[in-house]
Amino acid sequence: MGPLLALASAVGYGIVDFVGGLLSRRAPHTSITFLGQLGGLVLACAAAFLVTADTVRASDLF
């Protein structure tokens, strides 16, 4: 499961980096950055609910 999540993360980062570069030519960079961070937060929250863990230790959070 770990390698699959890492691959999905790398592909997502590459796509967002490319699209962000294209969009920053047409719109202010602050709005592009804000929308990118907001999209990342939404995806991270969705992944947190979809990918379950048996136990969560304090060391996992740091």
mmCIF file as Biopython writes it, N, C-alpha, C and O atoms, coordinates in Angstrom:
data_model
#
loop_
_atom_site.group_PDB
_atom_site.id
_atom_site.type_symbol
_atom_site.label_atom_id
_atom_site.label_alt_id
_atom_site.label_comp_id
_atom_site.label_asym_id
_atom_site.label_entity_id
_atom_site.label_seq_id
_atom_site.pdbx_PDB_ins_code
_atom_site.Cartn_x
_atom_site.Cartn_y
_atom_site.Cartn_z
_atom_site.occupancy
_atom_site.B_iso_or_equiv
_atom_site.auth_seq_id
_atom_site.auth_asym_id
_atom_site.pdbx_PDB_model_num
ATOM 1   N N  . MET A ? 1  ? 0.825   -1.191 0.000   1.0 0.0 1  A 1 
ATOM 2   C CA . MET A ? 1  ? 0.000   0.000  0.000   1.0 0.0 1  A 1 
ATOM 3   C C  . MET A ? 1  ? 0.868   1.254  0.000   1.0 0.0 1  A 1 
ATOM 4   O O  . MET A ? 1  ? 0.530   2.246  -0.645  1.0 0.0 1  A 1 
ATOM 5   N N  . GLY A ? 2  ? 1.986   1.209  0.721   1.0 0.0 2  A 1 
ATOM 6   C CA . GLY A ? 2  ? 2.869   2.375  0.807   1.0 0.0 2  A 1 
ATOM 7   C C  . GLY A ? 2  ? 3.418   2.822  -0.537  1.0 0.0 2  A 1 
ATOM 8   O O  . GLY A ? 2  ? 3.332   4.005  -0.867  1.0 0.0 2  A 1 
ATOM 9   N N  . PRO A ? 3  ? 3.991   1.891  -1.341  1.0 0.0 3  A 1 
ATOM 10  C CA . PRO A ? 3  ? 4.507   2.307  -2.649  1.0 0.0 3  A 1 
ATOM 11  C C  . PRO A ? 3  ? 3.421   2.866  -3.567  1.0 0.0 3  A 1 
ATOM 12  O O  . PRO A ? 3  ? 3.682   3.773  -4.358  1.0 0.0 3  A 1 
ATOM 13  N N  . LEU A ? 4  ? 2.227   2.338  -3.466  1.0 0.0 4  A 1 
ATOM 14  C CA . LEU A ? 4  ? 1.122   2.835  -4.289  1.0 0.0 4  A 1 
ATOM 15  C C  . LEU A ? 4  ? 0.746   4.265  -3.907  1.0 0.0 4  A 1 
ATOM 16  O O  . LEU A ? 4  ? 0.502   5.100  -4.778  1.0 0.0 4  A 1 
ATOM 17  N N  . LEU A ? 5  ? 0.699   4.543  -2.610  1.0 0.0 5  A 1 
ATOM 18  C CA . LEU A ? 5  ? 0.407   5.898  -2.152  1.0 0.0 5  A 1 
ATOM 19  C C  . LEU A ? 5  ? 1.532   6.861  -2.525  1.0 0.0 5  A 1 
ATOM 20  O O  . LEU A ? 5  ? 1.273   8.013  -2.872  1.0 0.0 5  A 1 
ATOM 21  N N  . ALA A ? 6  ? 2.788   6.389  -2.453  1.0 0.0 6  A 1 
ATOM 22  C CA . ALA A ? 6  ? 3.917   7.233  -2.833  1.0 0.0 6  A 1 
ATOM 23  C C  . ALA A ? 6  ? 3.879   7.557  -4.323  1.0 0.0 6  A 1 
ATOM 24  O O  . ALA A ? 6  ? 4.161   8.689  -4.716  1.0 0.0 6  A 1 
ATOM 25  N N  . LEU A ? 7  ? 3.539   6.589  -5.143  1.0 0.0 7  A 1 
ATOM 26  C CA . LEU A ? 7  ? 3.432   6.827  -6.579  1.0 0.0 7  A 1 
ATOM 27  C C  . LEU A ? 7  ? 2.305   7.802  -6.892  1.0 0.0 7  A 1 
ATOM 28  O O  . LEU A ? 7  ? 2.468   8.691  -7.727  1.0 0.0 7  A 1 
ATOM 29  N N  . ALA A ? 8  ? 1.175   7.644  -6.237  1.0 0.0 8  A 1 
ATOM 30  C CA . ALA A ? 8  ? 0.051   8.567  -6.442  1.0 0.0 8  A 1 
ATOM 31  C C  . ALA A ? 8  ? 0.431   9.978  -6.010  1.0 0.0 8  A 1 
ATOM 32  O O  . ALA A ? 8  ? 0.041   10.953 -6.653  1.0 0.0 8  A 1 
ATOM 33  N N  . SER A ? 9  ? 1.185   10.089 -4.930  1.0 0.0 9  A 1 
ATOM 34  C CA . SER A ? 9  ? 1.631   11.390 -4.459  1.0 0.0 9  A 1 
ATOM 35  C C  . SER A ? 9  ? 2.577   12.042 -5.458  1.0 0.0 9  A 1 
ATOM 36  O O  . SER A ? 9  ? 2.459   13.234 -5.739  1.0 0.0 9  A 1 
ATOM 37  N N  . ALA A ? 10 ? 3.511   11.269 -5.994  1.0 0.0 10 A 1 
ATOM 38  C CA . ALA A ? 10 ? 4.467   11.811 -6.965  1.0 0.0 10 A 1 
ATOM 39  C C  . ALA A ? 10 ? 3.773   12.251 -8.256  1.0 0.0 10 A 1 
ATOM 40  O O  . ALA A ? 10 ? 4.097   13.300 -8.812  1.0 0.0 10 A 1 
ATOM 41  N N  . VAL A ? 11 ? 2.833   11.457 -8.721  1.0 0.0 11 A 1 
ATOM 42  C CA . VAL A ? 11 ? 2.092   11.822 -9.933  1.0 0.0 11 A 1 
ATOM 43  C C  . VAL A ? 11 ? 1.261   13.077 -9.684  1.0 0.0 11 A 1 
ATOM 44  O O  . VAL A ? 11 ? 1.229   13.983 -10.517 1.0 0.0 11 A 1 
ATOM 45  N N  . GLY A ? 12 ? 0.599   13.125 -8.549  1.0 0.0 12 A 1 
ATOM 46  C CA . GLY A ? 12 ? -0.195  14.314 -8.216  1.0 0.0 12 A 1 
ATOM 47  C C  . GLY A ? 12 ? 0.667   15.569 -8.113  1.0 0.0 12 A 1 
ATOM 48  O O  . GLY A ? 12 ? 0.277   16.631 -8.598  1.0 0.0 12 A 1 
ATOM 49  N N  . TYR A ? 13 ? 1.829   15.451 -7.487  1.0 0.0 13 A 1 
ATOM 50  C CA . TYR A ? 13 ? 2.732   16.599 -7.363  1.0 0.0 13 A 1 
ATOM 51  C C  . TYR A ? 13 ? 3.184   17.076 -8.734  1.0 0.0 13 A 1 
ATOM 52  O O  . TYR A ? 13 ? 3.229   18.280 -8.989  1.0 0.0 13 A 1 
ATOM 53  N N  . GLY A ? 14 ? 3.516   16.155 -9.607  1.0 0.0 14 A 1 
ATOM 54  C CA . GLY A ? 14 ? 3.962   16.527 -10.946 1.0 0.0 14 A 1 
ATOM 55  C C  . GLY A ? 14 ? 2.873   17.234 -11.737 1.0 0.0 14 A 1 
ATOM 56  O O  . GLY A ? 14 ? 3.139   18.224 -12.418 1.0 0.0 14 A 1 
ATOM 57  N N  . ILE A ? 15 ? 1.666   16.736 -11.652 1.0 0.0 15 A 1 
ATOM 58  C CA . ILE A ? 15 ? 0.552   17.349 -12.382 1.0 0.0 15 A 1 
ATOM 59  C C  . ILE A ? 15 ? 0.267   18.748 -11.838 1.0 0.0 15 A 1 
ATOM 60  O O  . ILE A ? 15 ? 0.094   19.694 -12.606 1.0 0.0 15 A 1 
ATOM 61  N N  . VAL A ? 16 ? 0.219   18.873 -10.527 1.0 0.0 16 A 1 
ATOM 62  C CA . VAL A ? 16 ? -0.072  20.172 -9.922  1.0 0.0 16 A 1 
ATOM 63  C C  . VAL A ? 16 ? 1.037   21.178 -10.220 1.0 0.0 16 A 1 
ATOM 64  O O  . VAL A ? 16 ? 0.755   22.353 -10.455 1.0 0.0 16 A 1 
ATOM 65  N N  . ASP A ? 17 ? 2.281   20.738 -10.215 1.0 0.0 17 A 1 
ATOM 66  C CA . ASP A ? 17 ? 3.394   21.631 -10.512 1.0 0.0 17 A 1 
ATOM 67  C C  . ASP A ? 17 ? 3.314   22.137 -11.952 1.0 0.0 17 A 1 
ATOM 68  O O  . ASP A ? 17 ? 3.527   23.322 -12.210 1.0 0.0 17 A 1 
ATOM 69  N N  . PHE A ? 18 ? 3.011   21.251 -12.876 1.0 0.0 18 A 1 
ATOM 70  C CA . PHE A ? 18 ? 2.902   21.637 -14.280 1.0 0.0 18 A 1 
ATOM 71  C C  . PHE A ? 18 ? 1.727   22.585 -14.514 1.0 0.0 18 A 1 
ATOM 72  O O  . PHE A ? 18 ? 1.879   23.626 -15.153 1.0 0.0 18 A 1 
ATOM 73  N N  . VAL A ? 19 ? 0.566   22.220 -13.998 1.0 0.0 19 A 1 
ATOM 74  C CA . VAL A ? 19 ? -0.636  23.046 -14.194 1.0 0.0 19 A 1 
ATOM 75  C C  . VAL A ? 19 ? -0.492  24.393 -13.477 1.0 0.0 19 A 1 
ATOM 76  O O  . VAL A ? 19 ? -0.929  25.423 -13.991 1.0 0.0 19 A 1 
ATOM 77  N N  . GLY A ? 20 ? 0.115   24.381 -12.300 1.0 0.0 20 A 1 
ATOM 78  C CA . GLY A ? 20 ? 0.344   25.638 -11.586 1.0 0.0 20 A 1 
ATOM 79  C C  . GLY A ? 20 ? 1.236   26.580 -12.364 1.0 0.0 20 A 1 
ATOM 80  O O  . GLY A ? 20 ? 1.013   27.791 -12.369 1.0 0.0 20 A 1 
ATOM 81  N N  . GLY A ? 21 ? 2.248   26.030 -13.025 1.0 0.0 21 A 1 
ATOM 82  C CA . GLY A ? 21 ? 3.109   26.857 -13.866 1.0 0.0 21 A 1 
ATOM 83  C C  . GLY A ? 21 ? 2.359   27.461 -15.039 1.0 0.0 21 A 1 
ATOM 84  O O  . GLY A ? 21 ? 2.568   28.622 -15.390 1.0 0.0 21 A 1 
ATOM 85  N N  . LEU A ? 22 ? 1.492   26.677 -15.637 1.0 0.0 22 A 1 
ATOM 86  C CA . LEU A ? 22 ? 0.695   27.198 -16.752 1.0 0.0 22 A 1 
ATOM 87  C C  . LEU A ? 22 ? -0.284  28.273 -16.296 1.0 0.0 22 A 1 
ATOM 88  O O  . LEU A ? 22 ? -0.430  29.307 -16.947 1.0 0.0 22 A 1 
ATOM 89  N N  . LEU A ? 23 ? -0.949  28.024 -15.178 1.0 0.0 23 A 1 
ATOM 90  C CA . LEU A ? 23 ? -1.951  28.975 -14.690 1.0 0.0 23 A 1 
ATOM 91  C C  . LEU A ? 23 ? -1.321  30.263 -14.164 1.0 0.0 23 A 1 
ATOM 92  O O  . LEU A ? 23 ? -1.957  31.317 -14.202 1.0 0.0 23 A 1 
ATOM 93  N N  . SER A ? 24 ? -0.096  30.196 -13.681 1.0 0.0 24 A 1 
ATOM 94  C CA . SER A ? 24 ? 0.521   31.400 -13.123 1.0 0.0 24 A 1 
ATOM 95  C C  . SER A ? 24 ? 0.854   32.426 -14.199 1.0 0.0 24 A 1 
ATOM 96  O O  . SER A ? 24 ? 1.156   33.576 -13.879 1.0 0.0 24 A 1 
ATOM 97  N N  . ARG A ? 25 ? 0.804   32.039 -15.440 1.0 0.0 25 A 1 
ATOM 98  C CA . ARG A ? 25 ? 0.982   33.003 -16.532 1.0 0.0 25 A 1 
ATOM 99  C C  . ARG A ? 25 ? -0.261  33.861 -16.729 1.0 0.0 25 A 1 
ATOM 100 O O  . ARG A ? 25 ? -0.175  34.983 -17.227 1.0 0.0 25 A 1 
ATOM 101 N N  . ARG A ? 26 ? -1.421  33.330 -16.336 1.0 0.0 26 A 1 
ATOM 102 C CA . ARG A ? 26 ? -2.692  34.008 -16.601 1.0 0.0 26 A 1 
ATOM 103 C C  . ARG A ? 26 ? -3.316  34.659 -15.375 1.0 0.0 26 A 1 
ATOM 104 O O  . ARG A ? 26 ? -4.146  35.559 -15.508 1.0 0.0 26 A 1 
ATOM 105 N N  . ALA A ? 27 ? -2.930  34.220 -14.192 1.0 0.0 27 A 1 
ATOM 106 C CA . ALA A ? 27 ? -3.561  34.713 -12.962 1.0 0.0 27 A 1 
ATOM 107 C C  . ALA A ? 27 ? -2.470  35.069 -11.952 1.0 0.0 27 A 1 
ATOM 108 O O  . ALA A ? 27 ? -1.332  34.619 -12.086 1.0 0.0 27 A 1 
ATOM 109 N N  . PRO A ? 28 ? -2.807  35.867 -10.950 1.0 0.0 28 A 1 
ATOM 110 C CA . PRO A ? 28 ? -1.813  36.207 -9.915  1.0 0.0 28 A 1 
ATOM 111 C C  . PRO A ? 28 ? -1.336  34.956 -9.172  1.0 0.0 28 A 1 
ATOM 112 O O  . PRO A ? 28 ? -2.109  34.035 -8.907  1.0 0.0 28 A 1 
ATOM 113 N N  . HIS A ? 29 ? -0.057  34.952 -8.849  1.0 0.0 29 A 1 
ATOM 114 C CA . HIS A ? 29 ? 0.527   33.773 -8.224  1.0 0.0 29 A 1 
ATOM 115 C C  . HIS A ? 29 ? -0.066  33.476 -6.840  1.0 0.0 29 A 1 
ATOM 116 O O  . HIS A ? 29 ? -0.096  32.323 -6.411  1.0 0.0 29 A 1 
ATOM 117 N N  . THR A ? 30 ? -0.535  34.515 -6.147  1.0 0.0 30 A 1 
ATOM 118 C CA . THR A ? 30 ? -1.102  34.272 -4.818  1.0 0.0 30 A 1 
ATOM 119 C C  . THR A ? 30 ? -2.402  33.479 -4.900  1.0 0.0 30 A 1 
ATOM 120 O O  . THR A ? 30 ? -2.651  32.615 -4.059  1.0 0.0 30 A 1 
ATOM 121 N N  . SER A ? 31 ? -3.219  33.756 -5.885  1.0 0.0 31 A 1 
ATOM 122 C CA . SER A ? 31 ? -4.468  33.006 -6.015  1.0 0.0 31 A 1 
ATOM 123 C C  . SER A ? 31 ? -4.202  31.571 -6.453  1.0 0.0 31 A 1 
ATOM 124 O O  . SER A ? 31 ? -4.898  30.653 -6.019  1.0 0.0 31 A 1 
ATOM 125 N N  . ILE A ? 32 ? -3.206  31.368 -7.303  1.0 0.0 32 A 1 
ATOM 126 C CA . ILE A ? 32 ? -2.850  30.020 -7.733  1.0 0.0 32 A 1 
ATOM 127 C C  . ILE A ? 32 ? -2.323  29.218 -6.541  1.0 0.0 32 A 1 
ATOM 128 O O  . ILE A ? 32 ? -2.674  28.051 -6.372  1.0 0.0 32 A 1 
ATOM 129 N N  . THR A ? 33 ? -1.483  29.844 -5.719  1.0 0.0 33 A 1 
ATOM 130 C CA . THR A ? 33 ? -0.939  29.172 -4.547  1.0 0.0 33 A 1 
ATOM 131 C C  . THR A ? 33 ? -2.042  28.827 -3.560  1.0 0.0 33 A 1 
ATOM 132 O O  . THR A ? 33 ? -2.067  27.722 -3.019  1.0 0.0 33 A 1 
ATOM 133 N N  . PHE A ? 34 ? -2.956  29.764 -3.321  1.0 0.0 34 A 1 
ATOM 134 C CA . PHE A ? 34 ? -4.054  29.515 -2.394  1.0 0.0 34 A 1 
ATOM 135 C C  . PHE A ? 34 ? -4.928  28.361 -2.867  1.0 0.0 34 A 1 
ATOM 136 O O  . PHE A ? 34 ? -5.279  27.488 -2.073  1.0 0.0 34 A 1 
ATOM 137 N N  . LEU A ? 35 ? -5.282  28.345 -4.138  1.0 0.0 35 A 1 
ATOM 138 C CA . LEU A ? 35 ? -6.124  27.277 -4.663  1.0 0.0 35 A 1 
ATOM 139 C C  . LEU A ? 35 ? -5.401  25.925 -4.619  1.0 0.0 35 A 1 
ATOM 140 O O  . LEU A ? 35 ? -6.026  24.894 -4.369  1.0 0.0 35 A 1 
ATOM 141 N N  . GLY A ? 36 ? -4.101  25.932 -4.861  1.0 0.0 36 A 1 
ATOM 142 C CA . GLY A ? 36 ? -3.326  24.699 -4.778  1.0 0.0 36 A 1 
ATOM 143 C C  . GLY A ? 36 ? -3.295  24.146 -3.367  1.0 0.0 36 A 1 
ATOM 144 O O  . GLY A ? 36 ? -3.444  22.941 -3.165  1.0 0.0 36 A 1 
ATOM 145 N N  . GLN A ? 37 ? -3.102  25.020 -2.389  1.0 0.0 37 A 1 
ATOM 146 C CA . GLN A ? 37 ? -3.083  24.587 -0.994  1.0 0.0 37 A 1 
ATOM 147 C C  . GLN A ? 37 ? -4.468  24.103 -0.550  1.0 0.0 37 A 1 
ATOM 148 O O  . GLN A ? 37 ? -4.581  23.119 0.181   1.0 0.0 37 A 1 
ATOM 149 N N  . LEU A ? 38 ? -5.499  24.786 -0.988  1.0 0.0 38 A 1 
ATOM 150 C CA . LEU A ? 38 ? -6.858  24.386 -0.646  1.0 0.0 38 A 1 
ATOM 151 C C  . LEU A ? 38 ? -7.190  23.019 -1.245  1.0 0.0 38 A 1 
ATOM 152 O O  . LEU A ? 38 ? -7.808  22.178 -0.592  1.0 0.0 38 A 1 
ATOM 153 N N  . GLY A ? 39 ? -6.779  22.810 -2.477  1.0 0.0 39 A 1 
ATOM 154 C CA . GLY A ? 39 ? -7.008  21.504 -3.114  1.0 0.0 39 A 1 
ATOM 155 C C  . GLY A ? 39 ? -6.246  20.396 -2.412  1.0 0.0 39 A 1 
ATOM 156 O O  . GLY A ? 39 ? -6.762  19.290 -2.251  1.0 0.0 39 A 1 
ATOM 157 N N  . GLY A ? 40 ? -5.022  20.684 -1.993  1.0 0.0 40 A 1 
ATOM 158 C CA . GLY A ? 40 ? -4.248  19.699 -1.251  1.0 0.0 40 A 1 
ATOM 159 C C  . GLY A ? 40 ? -4.881  19.349 0.080   1.0 0.0 40 A 1 
ATOM 160 O O  . GLY A ? 40 ? -4.873  18.189 0.491   1.0 0.0 40 A 1 
ATOM 161 N N  . LEU A ? 41 ? -5.429  20.345 0.754   1.0 0.0 41 A 1 
ATOM 162 C CA . LEU A ? 41 ? -6.107  20.103 2.029   1.0 0.0 41 A 1 
ATOM 163 C C  . LEU A ? 41 ? -7.333  19.218 1.838   1.0 0.0 41 A 1 
ATOM 164 O O  . LEU A ? 41 ? -7.573  18.307 2.630   1.0 0.0 41 A 1 
ATOM 165 N N  . VAL A ? 42 ? -8.102  19.481 0.799   1.0 0.0 42 A 1 
ATOM 166 C CA . VAL A ? 42 ? -9.297  18.678 0.526   1.0 0.0 42 A 1 
ATOM 167 C C  . VAL A ? 42 ? -8.902  17.223 0.233   1.0 0.0 42 A 1 
ATOM 168 O O  . VAL A ? 42 ? -9.526  16.293 0.745   1.0 0.0 42 A 1 
ATOM 169 N N  . LEU A ? 43 ? -7.872  17.033 -0.586  1.0 0.0 43 A 1 
ATOM 170 C CA . LEU A ? 43 ? -7.432  15.674 -0.902  1.0 0.0 43 A 1 
ATOM 171 C C  . LEU A ? 43 ? -6.856  14.964 0.320   1.0 0.0 43 A 1 
ATOM 172 O O  . LEU A ? 43 ? -7.078  13.767 0.498   1.0 0.0 43 A 1 
ATOM 173 N N  . ALA A ? 44 ? -6.126  15.682 1.155   1.0 0.0 44 A 1 
ATOM 174 C CA . ALA A ? 44 ? -5.560  15.073 2.363   1.0 0.0 44 A 1 
ATOM 175 C C  . ALA A ? 44 ? -6.664  14.653 3.328   1.0 0.0 44 A 1 
ATOM 176 O O  . ALA A ? 44 ? -6.583  13.587 3.938   1.0 0.0 44 A 1 
ATOM 177 N N  . CYS A ? 45 ? -7.689  15.479 3.467   1.0 0.0 45 A 1 
ATOM 178 C CA . CYS A ? 45 ? -8.812  15.111 4.346   1.0 0.0 45 A 1 
ATOM 179 C C  . CYS A ? 45 ? -9.571  13.917 3.781   1.0 0.0 45 A 1 
ATOM 180 O O  . CYS A ? 45 ? -9.983  13.036 4.535   1.0 0.0 45 A 1 
ATOM 181 N N  . ALA A ? 46 ? -9.759  13.876 2.475   1.0 0.0 46 A 1 
ATOM 182 C CA . ALA A ? 46 ? -10.436 12.732 1.862   1.0 0.0 46 A 1 
ATOM 183 C C  . ALA A ? 46 ? -9.615  11.468 2.058   1.0 0.0 46 A 1 
ATOM 184 O O  . ALA A ? 46 ? -10.175 10.418 2.372   1.0 0.0 46 A 1 
ATOM 185 N N  . ALA A ? 47 ? -8.302  11.544 1.882   1.0 0.0 47 A 1 
ATOM 186 C CA . ALA A ? 47 ? -7.443  10.374 2.065   1.0 0.0 47 A 1 
ATOM 187 C C  . ALA A ? 47 ? -7.449  9.921  3.516   1.0 0.0 47 A 1 
ATOM 188 O O  . ALA A ? 47 ? -7.389  8.721  3.786   1.0 0.0 47 A 1 
ATOM 189 N N  . ALA A ? 48 ? -7.520  10.855 4.452   1.0 0.0 48 A 1 
ATOM 190 C CA . ALA A ? 48 ? -7.535  10.493 5.864   1.0 0.0 48 A 1 
ATOM 191 C C  . ALA A ? 48 ? -8.785  9.694  6.220   1.0 0.0 48 A 1 
ATOM 192 O O  . ALA A ? 48 ? -8.737  8.822  7.088   1.0 0.0 48 A 1 
ATOM 193 N N  . PHE A ? 49 ? -9.882  9.980  5.570   1.0 0.0 49 A 1 
ATOM 194 C CA . PHE A ? 49 ? -11.109 9.238  5.841   1.0 0.0 49 A 1 
ATOM 195 C C  . PHE A ? 49 ? -11.178 7.912  5.080   1.0 0.0 49 A 1 
ATOM 196 O O  . PHE A ? 49 ? -11.801 6.959  5.547   1.0 0.0 49 A 1 
ATOM 197 N N  . LEU A ? 50 ? -10.538 7.853  3.911   1.0 0.0 50 A 1 
ATOM 198 C CA . LEU A ? 50 ? -10.631 6.650  3.088   1.0 0.0 50 A 1 
ATOM 199 C C  . LEU A ? 50 ? -9.589  5.596  3.441   1.0 0.0 50 A 1 
ATOM 200 O O  . LEU A ? 50 ? -9.864  4.400  3.345   1.0 0.0 50 A 1 
ATOM 201 N N  . VAL A ? 51 ? -8.405  6.021  3.845   1.0 0.0 51 A 1 
ATOM 202 C CA . VAL A ? 51 ? -7.331  5.078  4.180   1.0 0.0 51 A 1 
ATOM 203 C C  . VAL A ? 51 ? -7.351  4.872  5.686   1.0 0.0 51 A 1 
ATOM 204 O O  . VAL A ? 51 ? -7.048  5.785  6.454   1.0 0.0 51 A 1 
ATOM 205 N N  . THR A ? 52 ? -7.704  3.685  6.092   1.0 0.0 52 A 1 
ATOM 206 C CA . THR A ? 52 ? -7.829  3.418  7.518   1.0 0.0 52 A 1 
ATOM 207 C C  . THR A ? 52 ? -6.521  2.880  8.084   1.0 0.0 52 A 1 
ATOM 208 O O  . THR A ? 52 ? -5.696  2.322  7.361   1.0 0.0 52 A 1 
ATOM 209 N N  . ALA A ? 53 ? -6.349  3.057  9.380   1.0 0.0 53 A 1 
ATOM 210 C CA . ALA A ? 53 ? -5.196  2.528  10.096  1.0 0.0 53 A 1 
ATOM 211 C C  . ALA A ? 53 ? -5.688  1.745  11.296  1.0 0.0 53 A 1 
ATOM 212 O O  . ALA A ? 53 ? -6.680  2.109  11.929  1.0 0.0 53 A 1 
ATOM 213 N N  . ASP A ? 54 ? -4.984  0.667  11.602  1.0 0.0 54 A 1 
ATOM 214 C CA . ASP A ? 54 ? -5.368  -0.140 12.758  1.0 0.0 54 A 1 
ATOM 215 C C  . ASP A ? 54 ? -5.124  0.621  14.054  1.0 0.0 54 A 1 
ATOM 216 O O  . ASP A ? 54 ? -5.995  0.678  14.923  1.0 0.0 54 A 1 
ATOM 217 N N  . THR A ? 55 ? -3.954  1.194  14.177  1.0 0.0 55 A 1 
ATOM 218 C CA . THR A ? 55 ? -3.613  1.976  15.365  1.0 0.0 55 A 1 
ATOM 219 C C  . THR A ? 55 ? -2.860  3.224  14.941  1.0 0.0 55 A 1 
ATOM 220 O O  . THR A ? 55 ? -2.159  3.214  13.930  1.0 0.0 55 A 1 
ATOM 221 N N  . VAL A ? 56 ? -2.997  4.270  15.688  1.0 0.0 56 A 1 
ATOM 222 C CA . VAL A ? 56 ? -2.266  5.516  15.460  1.0 0.0 56 A 1 
ATOM 223 C C  . VAL A ? 56 ? -1.491  5.834  16.738  1.0 0.0 56 A 1 
ATOM 224 O O  . VAL A ? 56 ? -2.071  6.039  17.805  1.0 0.0 56 A 1 
ATOM 225 N N  . ARG A ? 57 ? -0.182  5.869  16.601  1.0 0.0 57 A 1 
ATOM 226 C CA . ARG A ? 57 ? 0.686   6.185  17.742  1.0 0.0 57 A 1 
ATOM 227 C C  . ARG A ? 57 ? 1.041   7.668  17.707  1.0 0.0 57 A 1 
ATOM 228 O O  . ARG A ? 57 ? 0.893   8.324  16.676  1.0 0.0 57 A 1 
ATOM 229 N N  . ALA A ? 58 ? 1.503   8.182  18.816  1.0 0.0 58 A 1 
ATOM 230 C CA . ALA A ? 58 ? 1.903   9.596  18.900  1.0 0.0 58 A 1 
ATOM 231 C C  . ALA A ? 58 ? 3.058   9.885  17.946  1.0 0.0 58 A 1 
ATOM 232 O O  . ALA A ? 58 ? 3.138   10.987 17.401  1.0 0.0 58 A 1 
ATOM 233 N N  . SER A ? 59 ? 3.951   8.927  17.731  1.0 0.0 59 A 1 
ATOM 234 C CA . SER A ? 59 ? 5.083   9.145  16.829  1.0 0.0 59 A 1 
ATOM 235 C C  . SER A ? 59 ? 4.635   9.260  15.364  1.0 0.0 59 A 1 
ATOM 236 O O  . SER A ? 59 ? 5.369   9.812  14.544  1.0 0.0 59 A 1 
ATOM 237 N N  . ASP A ? 60 ? 3.461   8.756  15.027  1.0 0.0 60 A 1 
ATOM 238 C CA . ASP A ? 60 ? 2.931   8.892  13.672  1.0 0.0 60 A 1 
ATOM 239 C C  . ASP A ? 60 ? 2.502   10.313 13.354  1.0 0.0 60 A 1 
ATOM 240 O O  . ASP A ? 60 ? 2.442   10.698 12.186  1.0 0.0 60 A 1 
ATOM 241 N N  . LEU A ? 61 ? 2.209   11.076 14.357  1.0 0.0 61 A 1 
ATOM 242 C CA . LEU A ? 61 ? 1.704   12.424 14.147  1.0 0.0 61 A 1 
ATOM 243 C C  . LEU A ? 61 ? 2.806   13.474 14.008  1.0 0.0 61 A 1 
ATOM 244 O O  . LEU A ? 61 ? 2.537   14.610 13.618  1.0 0.0 61 A 1 
ATOM 245 N N  . PHE A ? 62 ? 4.041   13.096 14.324  1.0 0.0 62 A 1 
ATOM 246 C CA . PHE A ? 62 ? 5.130   14.076 14.273  1.0 0.0 62 A 1 
ATOM 247 C C  . PHE A ? 62 ? 6.141   13.738 13.248  1.0 0.0 62 A 1 
ATOM 248 O O  . PHE A ? 62 ? 7.120   14.466 13.083  1.0 0.0 62 A 1 
#
